[in-house]
Amino acid sequence: MNSILNKLFSIVLFSTLFTVGFFADSSYATGNEQLFFNDNTNLQEYLETNFDLQLQEKKFSFKPSDFATWKIDFTLEEEYYSEIEKSTLCQDGIFTDSNIDNSLIDKYFSICDLTKTINSIENFKKGAILKIDEQKVEQFVSTLSEKVFSLPKNAKVQMKFEDNIEITGGNTEKNTAKEDQEKLKGELEIITPAESGFSLDEETTTEIILTALQKSQEERVFQLPMKEEKPKISKETLSELKINDQIGHGESNFAGSPKNRIYNINLATNKFNGILLSPGEEFSFVTILGPVEKETGYKEELVIKDNKTIPEYGGGVCQVSTTVFRAALNTGLKITERQNHSYPVQYYNPQGTDATIYLPNPDLKFINNTPGYILFQPSIEGNKLTFDFFGESDNRKVEIEGPKVTERTSEGVLKIKLKQIVTDANGKLIFEDTFNSVYDNPAKYHETEILKIKPDNWSVRQWNDYKKSHNM
């Protein structure tokens, strides 16, 4: 009899636990609607139902369990009794065998009393309501928005001239491009079409998800609602740019460059062809240039790095940044970041007008302080690289004083001063900036070639010492 009672006790206890987690009286709610389920299996099947949000070939899945939260609910029903209370197992007098251990009977009835505790006060029915947490839905939509968002791409444009017009510009001493600007009346044309961007309509997407969760599961694939983001520069907006005049010019010569350096110069220059800088926008050479590595097409050539001149991918890119710096100076733009090279480099004569860059820094930065957009238009003819800036002229005057050598030391240190003076059409000073360049002795950055074979006039000891000092 004791074994039978123990078995019954186990069944009752299991029944009690199962009743607490049973879904026969559970409901699912979003907003004011509720869906009711007959048993645990149906609810679990629903919670794991997959829904797809589709964007072209991409699919983004979610299921109700991603957003579900439980809320415990107590309701008063006068006629309600739990399953264990309805059972005859808890009725008084069920145990009549005198051989049953009284302590076990007392323990058993204490379990029955426990199940009646709430009911003895009022007839409470415990249930659970499954709710959809809208905050979780909004977080899902926000993350999804970042995945599908695409920026619009402005059209790349260039200034087209008659065949007999030759672009000329100022020199490094003084901006003398004003007379030439009157000849350079060209017409804008698109060289790379604009592309629209797209952003997710987050509000509509949230509504789609909540509606899908409330209705039947017949429809499980939904198209993502996207909003078109139009580019600022396109065929339709060309006339609004007011790019009519050549407002600046810069040039440099890379004669004597090895073929890898020339290749890198051409590759980097192409990144800046047709770039448009909006009024008030700060230009960053490094940002537009992007990664400089083997994977982006660059070849190895000499660069100054870690106080050494060594081969590295992208050697020669500073020819481009130096030429852009000169064009910005002659345009009268406000330079916000510029650094000279560690030592004088022949490709950047006259010294003091160069601009070194290396990802992520140093960078070359300046602000478009003109009334309109500025169009970058580079060209390479022979060994000469030029950058012409086109935009809306405000008749400013730009004077470049220098570059002037202010100091030359016996250790090979060279100091140079360059001054940029910008005045408006009435001769009133807009701003002036001074660029001080300090160059070190080039010999410090060029290591003597390491010997591979012992010279004939060296002893074995000398050769061993040499190899040790050069980690050979």
N, C-alpha and C positions, 0 to 999 in steps of 0.2 A: 504493500500500500504506500509505503514511503517513497518508493521509486516512481510510482504513478503520480503521486502528489508533486514530486520534484519535476516531473515531466510537464505536468499541468502548469506549474509555476513558470517554467521556461517559456511555454506557449503564451501565457498571459503577458509576461514581460515583453516578449517580442511584439505582441499585438499592440501593447501600449506605445512602444517606440515607433512602430509602423504607422499608427494612427496620427501621430504628430507630424510625420513627414508625408502623409497621404495627400494626393492632389485631387481627390474626388470633389472637394468643395473649393478648389483653388480657382482663381480667375486671373486673366491677363488684361491689363488696362493701359491704354494710351489716350490721354485727354479724358473725355467723358465716356468713351466706349470701352466695353469689356468683352473679352472672348472667354468662353467657358469650356473646360475640358473635362471629359468623362473619366479619364484615368491618367496615371503617371506616364504611360507609354506615349500617348498622343501629345502630351505637353513636351516631353523630352524630344520627340520627333520634330515638333514645331521649333523648339529652341535651336536646334542644329540645322534648320533649313537654310540653305545658301541662297542669297540674292546677289545679283551682279549689276554693277553700274558700268556701263560700257562707253568708251570713247575711242572711236575708230576700231583699231585692232586690240586695244588694251581693255582689260577687264579688272575691276576692283570689287572684291567680294566682301560681304558682311553677313552676319546671321543674328537673329534676335538675342542670342545669349551674350553677344558682345555688349549689349546695352541694357541687359535685364538687371533689375534689383528686386529684392523681396521685401514686402511689408507684412508683418504679422498683424492679423486682424482678429478681434474678439467680438462676437455678436451674441445678443441675448435671445434665446428661444426657449419659451416656457416648457415646451414638450420635448426638448432635446436631451438625450442621454447618450453618452459615449458608448462605443461598441463594447467596452469591457464592463460598463455598468449594466448594459442590457443582458449580459451573459449571466446564466444561472450559477456560474462558478463563484460569483460574489454574493450569492444569497445566503442568509443566515441558515445554519442547520444543515449545510451540505455535507459536512464531515460528521458522520455518526459512528465511525469505527473507533472503539475505545483504545485500540492499539496505536493510534496515530500520535506522534510526538506533539504535545501541546505547544511547545515553543515554535515548531514549524507552522502550526495552524495560526498562531498569533502573528508570526512574520508574514504569512500569506495574506491575512486579512488587513494587515497594515498597508500592503500594496493596494488592496481594493479601496481602503479608506483614502489613500493618497489620490487615487483617480477621482474620488468623489469630493475632494476638498473644494474645488471651485464650484462644482454643481451644488454643494450644500449651501452655498451663499446665494447664488443665482444660477440659472440654467445658461451658462456661457458656452458658446461654441467657438473653438479656436480654428482659424483658417489662415490662409496666406494669399496675399494679392501680389501678383507679378506685375511690376510696373516697368516702363521704359524710361530710363534716365536720359532726359533730353540733353543734359550737359555732356554726357558721353557721346551722344549723336553729334553734337556741335563740334566736339573735339575731333571726332572721326572726319567730319566734313572739312575742318580746318586743315588737318594733315593731308587730306586728299587734294585740297586746293593747291597746296605747295607742290604736289607731284605733277599736276596737270597744267600748271601755269606756264605760259611762254611769253617772253617779252616781244613786243613788236620790233621789227627791224626797219630803221630808216633807209630810204633809198640812198645809194651812193651817186653823187653827181659830179660833173666836171664842167669847166668853162670851155665852150667851143668857140674858136676864133676863125676868121677867114684865113685861107692858106698863106696869104702874104703878110700876115701879122706875126711878128716875132716877140716873144715875151722877154722883157728885160727888167732889171730891177736895180735896187740900191746897192751900195757897197758897205763895208763895215765901218767906214769913217762917218758917213752921214746918209740919211735916207733921202735919196734924190729921185724917188720913183714917181713923184707927182706929175711931171710932164709926160712920162710914159703911160700913166694911168688913163689919160685922155684918149690914147690910142687903143687901149685894151678894153674896148666895149664888146664883150662877147655875149654868148647866150648859153644858159644852163641846159645841159642835157643829162639824162639819167644813164648811168653805166651799169648799175645794179638795181633792179626793181625793189620797191618796198615790200615788206611782208607783215601781214597783220599778226598781232599776238592774241592770245586767248586766256581768259580767266574764268574760273568756276563761279557760276551763280550759286553762292553758298545758301542763300535763303530758300531758293527753289529746291536745291538738292536735299536740304533738311526736310522739307515738306514731302518730297518723294519718298524718303526713307520712312518717315513716320506713317505716311499713308500705306506704304507697302506692309508695314508691321501690323496695321489694324485690319487689313482686308485678308481675303483668302490667299492661299499660296499659289494660285493658278499662274499669275504673272510674276516671273522671278528675274527678268532682265529689263533694265531701264537705261535709257540713253542719258548721259550726263548733260545737263543744261549748261552751255558755255556762252560767255559774252565776248564779243570781238573787241579787241583793243587796237585801235587804228594807230599807225605810225604818224609821227609829227611831220616827217618829210616823205612826200610821195608825189606822184605825177600831178595830183590835184592841188598840192600846196606849194609848188615850185614858185609861182608868182608872188607868194607871200614872203619869200626869203629875202627879197630885195638885195640879192647878191649881184652887184653891177660893176664893181671896180676892183682893181688890184690894189690892195692896201698894204702889202708887205712882201718882202722877198729875202731869201737867204740862200747862200750857196757855199759849197766846199769842194775841194779837189782831192781825189784819192789816187792820184797817179803813183805808180810803183807798187800798188797793192797786189798781193798774190791772188790766184784765182779763187781760193776758198773765201777770202775776205770780200772780193767783188761779188761772189755769189750771195753771201750773207747780207751785204748791203742792198742788193736788189730785192731779196726776199723780205727784209724788214721794211724797206721803202714802200712796198706794195700794201702793207698793212695800213698805211696812212693815206692812201690814195682815195680821195672822195670823202674824207672825214669831215663832218660838220660840227662846229662848236657853237652852241647856242649862247645868246647874250647872258653874261654873268656866270657862265659855266666855267669850272676849273678843269683845265686839260691835264691829263696824267699820261706821260709817255709810256710808262710801264704797263698801265692798265690796258691801253689800246694794243700795245705790242704783244702781250700775252706770253705764254711759256716759250722760252728759248732753249731748245734741247734737240737731241737727235730725232726724236719722234715728231717734232714740228718742222723738220726739214733742214735744220741748220747744220753747217759743217764746222769742223774744228779749225780754229785759227787763234792767233795770239791775243790774250787779254791780260789786263793787269788785275791780279787777284792775290790777296794775302801777301802784299809786298813783293810779289814776283810777277814776271811776265811769262805766262805759260799758255800752252794750247788748250782751248776750251770751245765748246759749241757756241757759236754766235759771235765770234771775234769779228769786229767791224761794224757792229750795230751802232756803236757810238758815233760813227760817221753820220748816221741818220739823226740821232738826237742832237748832235752839234749843229747840223744844218737847220733843224727845226728851231733850236734856240736862237740862231741868228735871224731867222725869219720873224720870230716873236719879238725880238729886240727892235728890229726895223719897223715893225707894225705898231710899236708903242704899247704892247701888252704888258700887264703887270706880272713880272716873274715872281713866283712864290717859292720855288725850290730849284736850285741848280748847284752842281758841284763840279769843279774842274778835275782833270785827271791828276794822278799822283806825280807824273813827270811830263815834260813837254813831248808831244807826239807830232811827228812831221806832217801827218795827214790833216792836222787841225790848225795849221798856220793861217792867220797870225794867232799866236798864243794869247790866251785870255778870253777867247771867244768860243771855247769848247764847252761841252756838257757831257759828263760821263753818266752812264746809267748801269745798273746791275739789279736783277730781280732778287728780292722785292724792293731794295733800295741800295744806293741812292736813286732818286727819280728826277725827272724834269717836269715841273709844273708851272702853269701860268693861267691867268684869268682873262677871259674875253671881256674886256671893258669897252668894247665898241657897241654901237646902237643895234647891230644886227648879227646874223649868223656869219661865221667865218668858214670858208671852204678851203681845205688843204689840197693843193694840187702839186705833187712832186714830179720831177722828170729827171732822167739820167741820159746824158749825151756824152759819149766818150768816157772821160774820167771825171766829169763834172756832175755833181748832184745838186739840184736846185729844189727849193720849196717856195711856191707862190701862194700867198694868202689872198683870197678874194672875199669881199664883203660889201658893207655899206659904209662909204667914206663919210667921216665927220670933219674932214679937212684938218685933222690934227697934224702937228709937225713933230717929227722925231729927230733928235740929234744924238749921235753916238760919239762921245769923246774917248779917244784911245783906240786900241789898247796901248797903254804906256807902261814901260818897264820902270818900276819904282825902286827895285833893289836887285842886285846880282852878287851873290857871295862867292867866296873862294871855294866853298864846299859844293858849289853847283846849284845852290838854291836860287830860284828865280821868282820874283814877286811882280805881279802885273795888275794894273788898275784899269777898269773899263767903266764908263759912266753913260747912263741912258737918261736923256732929258726929253720929257713929253709935254708939249704945250697945245692949247686948243687953237681954233681958227683965229682968235683974237690975240694970240700970243700970251695968254694967261697960263701959268704953270699948272699942269694937271698933277704930275709927280715926277720925281727923279730918283734913280737908284744907282748905287755904286756896286760893282762886282769886283771883289778882290780875289785874285787867284795866286796861290802859292804852289810852286812846282819844286819837287825834290830833284836830286841828282839822279839821272837815268841809270848810272852805273850801279846803283844800289839794287836795281830791280832786274838786272840781267846777270844770271849766274854764269860763271865760266864753264865751258863745256867740260864735262867729266871724262877723264881719260879711261879708255877701255883696255889699252895695252901698255905695259911698262915701257917707258922711254929707255933707250939703249944706255944712256949715261946715268941711269938711276941704279942704286944698289937695291938688293932684295929687301933690305930693312926699310929703305925709303918707300919702296913700292907698297910694302905691307902697312906701313903707317898711313900712307895715302888712302889705301883701300879702307882701312879702319875708320878714318875720319869722314869718309863718304859713304859709310854703311854698305860697302861692296862685299 
